[in-house]
Amino acid sequence: MALPAQDERTVPAVVLQDLDREPLERSLAGMQTLVEQHGHVIVLCSTAVSRGVRQRLHTVRSLLESDRIAVFRPELPPLGLAVLARQLRQLASCDLSPGVLASAGRLLTHYIHAGALLGSVTRLDRVPVDLKSHAKSWMPGSQFGVLAHPAPQLVRIAPGVTLPGPEFGTSMLVAQGQLQSDWVTATLAKSWNAQGLREVVLPAESATWWGTGKLIEFCAYLPDLSVLYQLVTSVRQNSCHWCGIDVIGDRCVFCSATPPVHEQPARAG
Protein backbone atom coordinates (compact mmCIF):
# COMPACT_ATOMS: atom_id res chain seq x y z
CA MET A 1 0.00 0.00 0.00
CA ALA A 2 2.99 2.31 0.36
CA LEU A 3 3.50 3.85 -3.08
CA PRO A 4 6.74 5.67 -3.89
CA ALA A 5 6.75 9.33 -2.83
CA GLN A 6 5.21 11.74 -5.34
CA ASP A 7 7.81 14.40 -4.51
CA GLU A 8 10.42 15.22 -1.87
CA ARG A 9 7.75 16.68 0.44
CA THR A 10 5.67 13.50 0.62
CA VAL A 11 5.71 12.12 4.15
CA PRO A 12 6.96 8.50 4.46
CA ALA A 13 4.39 5.80 5.15
CA VAL A 14 4.43 3.36 8.05
CA VAL A 15 3.27 -0.11 7.03
CA LEU A 16 1.57 -2.09 9.80
CA GLN A 17 2.47 -5.67 8.93
CA ASP A 18 1.38 -8.96 10.50
CA LEU A 19 -1.12 -7.30 12.83
CA ASP A 20 -3.17 -10.48 13.07
CA ARG A 21 -0.13 -12.67 13.76
CA GLU A 22 2.13 -10.67 16.05
CA PRO A 23 1.62 -10.55 19.84
CA LEU A 24 -0.85 -7.92 21.04
CA GLU A 25 1.84 -6.32 23.19
CA ARG A 26 3.94 -5.63 20.10
CA SER A 27 0.99 -4.06 18.27
CA LEU A 28 0.24 -1.87 21.27
CA ALA A 29 3.85 -0.77 21.66
CA GLY A 30 4.22 0.02 17.98
CA MET A 31 1.06 2.14 17.84
CA GLN A 32 1.90 3.90 21.10
CA THR A 33 5.30 4.83 19.68
CA LEU A 34 3.68 6.27 16.54
CA VAL A 35 1.24 8.36 18.59
CA GLU A 36 4.04 9.68 20.79
CA GLN A 37 6.22 10.54 17.79
CA HIS A 38 3.58 12.16 15.59
CA GLY A 39 0.75 13.18 17.90
CA HIS A 40 -1.97 11.65 15.72
CA VAL A 41 -2.11 8.53 13.53
CA ILE A 42 -4.34 7.97 10.49
CA VAL A 43 -4.72 4.29 9.60
CA LEU A 44 -5.99 3.38 6.13
CA CYS A 45 -7.23 -0.20 6.07
CA SER A 46 -8.27 -2.15 2.99
CA THR A 47 -11.66 -3.86 3.01
CA ALA A 48 -9.78 -6.93 1.72
CA VAL A 49 -7.78 -7.48 4.92
CA SER A 50 -8.74 -10.33 7.23
CA ARG A 51 -11.16 -10.01 10.10
CA GLY A 52 -8.25 -10.58 12.44
CA VAL A 53 -6.48 -7.44 11.21
CA ARG A 54 -9.62 -5.34 11.65
CA GLN A 55 -10.18 -6.68 15.14
CA ARG A 56 -6.57 -6.05 16.13
CA LEU A 57 -6.74 -2.43 14.95
CA HIS A 58 -9.85 -1.72 16.98
CA THR A 59 -8.50 -3.61 19.99
CA VAL A 60 -5.30 -1.55 19.96
CA ARG A 61 -7.23 1.69 19.65
CA SER A 62 -9.56 0.70 22.47
CA LEU A 63 -6.81 -0.44 24.86
CA LEU A 64 -4.79 2.70 24.27
CA GLU A 65 -7.97 4.72 24.99
CA SER A 66 -6.79 7.16 22.37
CA ASP A 67 -8.84 9.64 20.37
CA ARG A 68 -5.70 10.37 18.40
CA ILE A 69 -5.97 7.25 16.23
CA ALA A 70 -8.30 7.35 13.22
CA VAL A 71 -9.13 4.10 11.39
CA PHE A 72 -10.47 4.69 7.87
CA ARG A 73 -11.77 1.86 5.64
CA PRO A 74 -12.98 3.42 2.38
CA GLU A 75 -14.73 1.27 -0.24
CA LEU A 76 -11.80 1.47 -2.64
CA PRO A 77 -9.92 -1.33 -4.37
CA PRO A 78 -6.34 -1.80 -3.13
CA LEU A 79 -4.59 0.39 -5.72
CA GLY A 80 -7.13 3.18 -5.19
CA LEU A 81 -6.56 2.96 -1.45
CA ALA A 82 -2.79 3.15 -1.98
CA VAL A 83 -3.28 6.29 -4.08
CA LEU A 84 -5.45 7.87 -1.38
CA ALA A 85 -2.82 7.05 1.24
CA ARG A 86 -0.15 8.80 -0.83
CA GLN A 87 -2.37 11.85 -1.33
CA LEU A 88 -2.78 12.12 2.44
CA ARG A 89 0.97 11.74 2.82
CA GLN A 90 1.39 14.64 0.38
CA LEU A 91 -1.06 16.79 2.34
CA ALA A 92 0.63 15.88 5.64
CA SER A 93 3.45 18.25 4.66
CA CYS A 94 1.01 21.20 4.58
CA ASP A 95 -0.43 23.34 7.37
CA LEU A 96 -3.50 21.16 7.93
CA SER A 97 -4.65 20.09 11.39
CA PRO A 98 -4.80 16.34 12.11
CA GLY A 99 -8.61 16.30 12.05
CA VAL A 100 -8.82 18.11 8.72
CA LEU A 101 -6.15 15.86 7.23
CA ALA A 102 -7.95 12.71 8.35
CA SER A 103 -11.30 14.08 7.14
CA ALA A 104 -9.73 14.83 3.76
CA GLY A 105 -9.65 11.10 3.10
CA ARG A 106 -13.43 11.01 2.68
CA LEU A 107 -13.39 14.08 0.46
CA LEU A 108 -10.60 12.94 -1.87
CA THR A 109 -12.18 9.51 -2.29
CA HIS A 110 -14.79 11.15 -4.54
CA TYR A 111 -12.07 12.16 -7.02
CA ILE A 112 -10.56 8.68 -7.43
CA HIS A 113 -11.55 6.45 -10.36
CA ALA A 114 -10.43 2.89 -9.68
CA GLY A 115 -10.99 -0.40 -11.43
CA ALA A 116 -9.37 -3.37 -13.12
CA LEU A 117 -9.21 -5.45 -16.25
CA LEU A 118 -10.17 -9.00 -15.25
CA GLY A 119 -9.83 -12.35 -16.95
CA SER A 120 -12.80 -13.66 -14.97
CA VAL A 121 -15.64 -12.25 -12.88
CA THR A 122 -16.70 -15.62 -11.48
CA ARG A 123 -15.52 -14.74 -7.96
CA LEU A 124 -16.05 -10.98 -8.15
CA ASP A 125 -18.41 -10.04 -5.31
CA ARG A 126 -17.60 -6.36 -4.71
CA VAL A 127 -19.16 -5.08 -7.94
CA PRO A 128 -22.62 -6.16 -9.19
CA VAL A 129 -22.26 -8.84 -11.88
CA ASP A 130 -25.25 -10.21 -13.79
CA LEU A 131 -25.69 -13.86 -14.72
CA LYS A 132 -24.94 -13.13 -18.38
CA SER A 133 -21.49 -11.79 -17.51
CA HIS A 134 -20.87 -14.76 -15.24
CA ALA A 135 -21.69 -17.11 -18.12
CA LYS A 136 -19.42 -15.22 -20.52
CA SER A 137 -16.54 -15.35 -18.01
CA TRP A 138 -16.30 -19.08 -18.68
CA MET A 139 -15.63 -18.45 -22.39
CA PRO A 140 -11.91 -18.76 -23.25
CA GLY A 141 -10.23 -15.41 -23.76
CA SER A 142 -13.00 -13.29 -22.23
CA GLN A 143 -11.85 -10.13 -20.46
CA PHE A 144 -13.86 -7.61 -18.50
CA GLY A 145 -13.30 -3.96 -17.71
CA VAL A 146 -14.61 -3.18 -14.25
CA LEU A 147 -15.00 0.23 -12.63
CA ALA A 148 -15.38 -0.18 -8.88
CA HIS A 149 -15.37 3.49 -7.88
CA PRO A 150 -16.97 6.03 -8.03
CA ALA A 151 -19.87 4.25 -9.76
CA PRO A 152 -19.70 0.46 -10.30
CA GLN A 153 -19.80 -0.63 -13.92
CA LEU A 154 -18.78 -3.72 -15.87
CA VAL A 155 -18.20 -4.16 -19.61
CA ARG A 156 -16.99 -7.08 -21.69
CA ILE A 157 -13.89 -6.03 -23.62
CA ALA A 158 -14.34 -5.65 -27.36
CA PRO A 159 -12.91 -3.24 -29.96
CA GLY A 160 -13.74 0.34 -29.01
CA VAL A 161 -15.24 -0.58 -25.62
CA THR A 162 -14.22 1.57 -22.67
CA LEU A 163 -15.47 2.75 -19.28
CA PRO A 164 -16.78 6.16 -18.14
CA GLY A 165 -13.92 8.20 -16.75
CA PRO A 166 -13.24 11.40 -14.83
CA GLU A 167 -14.36 14.75 -16.21
CA PHE A 168 -11.21 16.45 -14.98
CA GLY A 169 -7.51 16.07 -15.60
CA THR A 170 -5.92 13.08 -13.91
CA SER A 171 -2.85 10.87 -13.93
CA MET A 172 -3.11 7.09 -14.04
CA LEU A 173 -1.36 4.26 -12.23
CA VAL A 174 -1.36 0.73 -13.62
CA ALA A 175 -0.48 -2.41 -11.65
CA GLN A 176 0.17 -5.57 -13.67
CA GLY A 177 -1.16 -8.89 -12.40
CA GLN A 178 -1.23 -12.26 -14.16
CA LEU A 179 -2.97 -10.95 -17.27
CA GLN A 180 -1.50 -9.82 -20.58
CA SER A 181 -3.31 -6.98 -22.37
CA ASP A 182 -2.68 -3.43 -23.56
CA TRP A 183 -6.34 -2.37 -23.16
CA VAL A 184 -5.68 -0.28 -20.05
CA THR A 185 -2.64 1.57 -21.39
CA ALA A 186 -3.71 1.87 -25.04
CA THR A 187 -7.50 2.23 -24.90
CA LEU A 188 -8.65 3.24 -21.42
CA ALA A 189 -5.87 5.73 -20.66
CA LYS A 190 -6.46 7.40 -24.01
CA SER A 191 -10.25 7.65 -23.58
CA TRP A 192 -9.74 9.06 -20.08
CA ASN A 193 -7.20 11.62 -21.39
CA ALA A 194 -4.71 10.55 -18.74
CA GLN A 195 -2.03 13.23 -18.43
CA GLY A 196 0.52 10.80 -17.05
CA LEU A 197 0.82 7.02 -16.93
CA ARG A 198 3.03 5.06 -14.55
CA GLU A 199 3.34 1.40 -13.67
CA VAL A 200 3.57 0.23 -10.06
CA VAL A 201 3.71 -3.09 -8.23
CA LEU A 202 0.36 -4.82 -7.77
CA PRO A 203 -0.82 -4.50 -4.12
CA ALA A 204 -0.79 -7.74 -2.15
CA GLU A 205 -4.54 -7.53 -1.45
CA SER A 206 -5.57 -7.05 -5.09
CA ALA A 207 -6.12 -10.71 -5.99
CA THR A 208 -8.33 -11.16 -2.91
CA TRP A 209 -10.31 -7.98 -3.54
CA TRP A 210 -10.97 -8.73 -7.22
CA GLY A 211 -11.44 -12.47 -6.81
CA THR A 212 -8.70 -13.38 -9.30
CA GLY A 213 -4.99 -12.98 -9.88
CA LYS A 214 -5.57 -12.58 -13.62
CA LEU A 215 -5.97 -8.83 -13.61
CA ILE A 216 -4.50 -5.44 -14.39
CA GLU A 217 -5.52 -2.86 -11.80
CA PHE A 218 -5.73 0.84 -12.62
CA CYS A 219 -6.48 4.10 -10.86
CA ALA A 220 -6.92 7.68 -12.10
CA TYR A 221 -6.25 10.40 -9.53
CA LEU A 222 -5.31 14.04 -8.91
CA PRO A 223 -1.50 14.15 -8.60
CA ASP A 224 -0.93 17.86 -7.96
CA LEU A 225 -0.48 18.80 -4.29
CA SER A 226 -1.68 22.37 -4.88
CA VAL A 227 -4.97 21.07 -6.32
CA LEU A 228 -5.43 18.65 -3.42
CA TYR A 229 -4.73 21.40 -0.91
CA GLN A 230 -7.18 23.78 -2.58
CA LEU A 231 -9.90 21.12 -2.55
CA VAL A 232 -9.46 20.43 1.14
CA THR A 233 -9.16 24.02 2.31
CA SER A 234 -12.18 25.16 0.28
CA VAL A 235 -14.49 23.03 2.44
CA ARG A 236 -15.95 24.51 5.60
CA GLN A 237 -14.40 23.21 8.80
CA ASN A 238 -16.21 22.41 12.02
CA SER A 239 -15.05 21.75 15.56
CA CYS A 240 -16.08 18.40 17.03
CA HIS A 241 -18.46 19.09 19.92
CA TRP A 242 -17.00 16.12 21.83
CA CYS A 243 -13.20 16.22 21.46
CA GLY A 244 -12.82 19.74 20.03
CA ILE A 245 -10.69 18.81 17.03
CA ASP A 246 -11.27 20.58 13.70
CA VAL A 247 -12.82 18.32 11.06
CA ILE A 248 -14.49 18.37 7.65
CA GLY A 249 -17.94 16.82 7.43
CA ASP A 250 -20.47 15.70 10.01
CA ARG A 251 -18.52 12.94 11.77
CA CYS A 252 -15.30 13.21 13.73
CA VAL A 253 -12.73 10.79 12.31
CA PHE A 254 -10.98 10.41 15.67
CA CYS A 255 -13.73 10.07 18.29
CA SER A 256 -16.56 9.19 15.83
CA ALA A 257 -18.90 11.76 17.38
CA THR A 258 -21.61 13.35 15.24
CA PRO A 259 -23.15 16.79 15.76
CA PRO A 260 -25.96 16.78 18.31
CA VAL A 261 -29.47 16.98 16.93
CA HIS A 262 -31.23 20.12 18.06
CA GLU A 263 -34.97 19.75 18.32
CA GLN A 264 -37.03 22.49 16.75
CA PRO A 265 -39.06 24.46 19.31
CA ALA A 266 -42.74 23.70 19.20
CA ARG A 267 -44.87 26.35 17.58
CA ALA A 268 -47.44 28.10 19.66
CA GLY A 269 -50.95 26.86 18.80
N, C-alpha and C positions, 0 to 999 in steps of 0.2 A: 504493500500500500504506500510505501514511501518513495514517491517519484523523485527523480533528480531535481535539484533546485532550479527554479526558473531564472533566477539571477542571483547576484552576490548578497542581496538583502534577504532572501528567503530563509526563514528560520529553519534549522534542522528538525527533522521528525524524530520522535522516540517510538520505536516499535515495541509493543507489549507482546512478547512471544510466550507460548506455552503456558498461558494463564490457567488453562484447565488441567494442566499436568504438574505444575510446580507447587511446592508447599504454600499454603495460605500465608504463612509468615513472610515468605519471600515476596509475594504479591503485595502484601501490606507495606513492607519496608520500601519496596521500589516506588510505590505510589506516594508514600509519605515523603520520600526524598524529592520526588518531582514537585510536590506541592510546596515544600520548603524552599526549593531552588527558584521556582517560577511564580509562586503565589497562587496561581490558578492553573488547572489542567483541563483541556478539552479533549475528550476521547471520542474518536470516530470509530464506530463498530459496524462491520458489514452484517447485513441480515443473513449472510451465508455461514457465519461462524456457528459453532456448536452451542447447544444449550448450556454446556458447562462453562464456556467462556462468558456468556451473558450473565450467568449466575455469579461467577467469580467477580466480575466487574461491579455488580450491584452489592455483593457481599463486602467487597473492599470499601466501597463508598459508604456503606452503612456503618461498618465497624470503625472507620476513621471519623464518623460523624462530621463529615466535611461538606459544607455548601460551596466549596471551591473546586469541586470536581463535577464537570458536566459530561454526561454520556449521551451521545447523539447517534441515532441509528436511522439515517435517511433511507428511503426506498430507492436506492440507486444500485445499479450493478457494480461489481468491484472496481472496474477501471474508472467509472464515474465518481465513485467514492474517493478513489486515490487522487483524482483531479481536484475534487472539493477540498480534500485535506491539504493539497499544495496551495490552493488559493488562500486558505486560512493561514497557512504558514507565511505566504506573501504578506497578507494583511497584518500579521503579528508584528511586523517591523514598523508599522505605522502607529499613530497616536490614538489608538482605539482602546477603550476600556475592556476588561475581560468579558463583561456581560455583553457588550455590543459585538465583540469579536465572535463569541460563541453563538449569539443570535444570528450573525451574518451567515452562518451555515444554512439555516432555513431559507434565507433570502436568495442566496446564490444558487441553491439547488434548482430554482426555477429557470435558470439560464444555462443549464447543462442538458445537452442532448446525448443520450447514451444508448448503445445497442450493440448488436453483434450479428455477424453472418454465421449461420449454423448449418451443419450438415444434417441435422435431425432435430425435430421438435417433439419427439416421442416422450421425452422426460422433462420437457419445459413446463413448469407449473407456476412461474412468476408473471407470465404474460398470457392473456386469454388466447387459446388455440382451438379452432373448431375441428370437428371430426374430419372434414375434408382435408385439412392441412396435415392432420395426423396420418391419414391414409397415404397422402402423397409423400410423406417423409420416409415411407418404406421403399419408395421407388429409387433405384440406383441413380446416383448422381444428383439427386434433388438437393437444393440449397435454399435457405430461407433468410431473408433480411428481417431482422426484428428490432424495432425501436421500443425500448423499455421505459424511457423517460424523455420528455415530459408526458407524452400521451402514448399508451401502448398501441403498437400496430405491427402487423406481420404480413409480409409479401413473399410469394415464391419467386425466386430469381429467374428472370428471363431477359432477353435483350431490351434495353431501354427502361427496365423497371428500377425504381428507386424508392426512397422513403422521404416523407416530409421533414424538412430541416429547419434550422433557425432562420429567423428573418433579420438577423443582425450578423455582423462580421465575427467570425470565430476562427480558432485554430483547431486542428484535429490530432488526436493521438490514436495510434493503431497498435494493438497487441496481438501478435500472431500465435494462434494455437495450432492444433493438429489438423489444419485445413489449408488447402492450397487454392487461392483465388486472388484475382486482382480487382474484384468488384468494388471493394471498399476504397482502395486507393485510386482506381481509374474512373469508376462511375459515381459512387456516392460522394466522395470528396469534391468532385467536379460539380455535381448538382447542388451541393451545399455551399459552393463558393468558398471552400476552406482557404484561409489566407496563409496557412502554414500546416505542414504535415510531418509528424515525427513518429517513429516506431519506438515502442517501449516493451519491456518484458511483461508477459501475461501474468496478472495477479494470481496468487496461489488459490484463491477462492473462486476463480472464474468458472472452472469446470463444474463445480458444485452448484453455483448460482444458475448457470445456463443449462444444466442437465446433460452436458456433453463436453468432451475435450476437443471435438472437431468443430472449432470455431475460430473466428477472428473478431475480437472485440474492438469497438471504436467509441470515441467520445469527442464531441465538439464542445468547446468552452471558450470563455473570455480570458485571454492570457495577460492582458495589460493591467498592471497594478493600479495605474491611475484611474482606469475605468471601474475596477472593482471597488476602489476607495470611494469614488464618487457615488456609486450605487448605494453603498452602505451608509454613507454620511448624509445622503439625501432623504433617508427615512427618519421619521420622528422617533425620538427616543423617550422611553418612560423609565421611571424608577420603580423597582419592585417594592410593593407595599410591605412585603414580609422581610426580605434581607437587605433591601435598600440599594442593590446594585442596578446600574443602568442597563437596560435591555432594549431590544427591538421586538415588537410584537406583543402578544397578550399573555405569554407564558414565560416565566423566568427559567432559563436553561440550567441554572445552578440549583435552586431550591424547588423548582417545579410549581411555584405558586402562580395562581391566576388572579387577575384583578377582582376585588370583591364586587358582588352584584348589589347595586343600590336600588332599593325598591322605590317606585314612583309614589309620591304622596297621593293619598286618596283625594279625589275631587269632592268638594262640598256639594251635597245634594240640593 
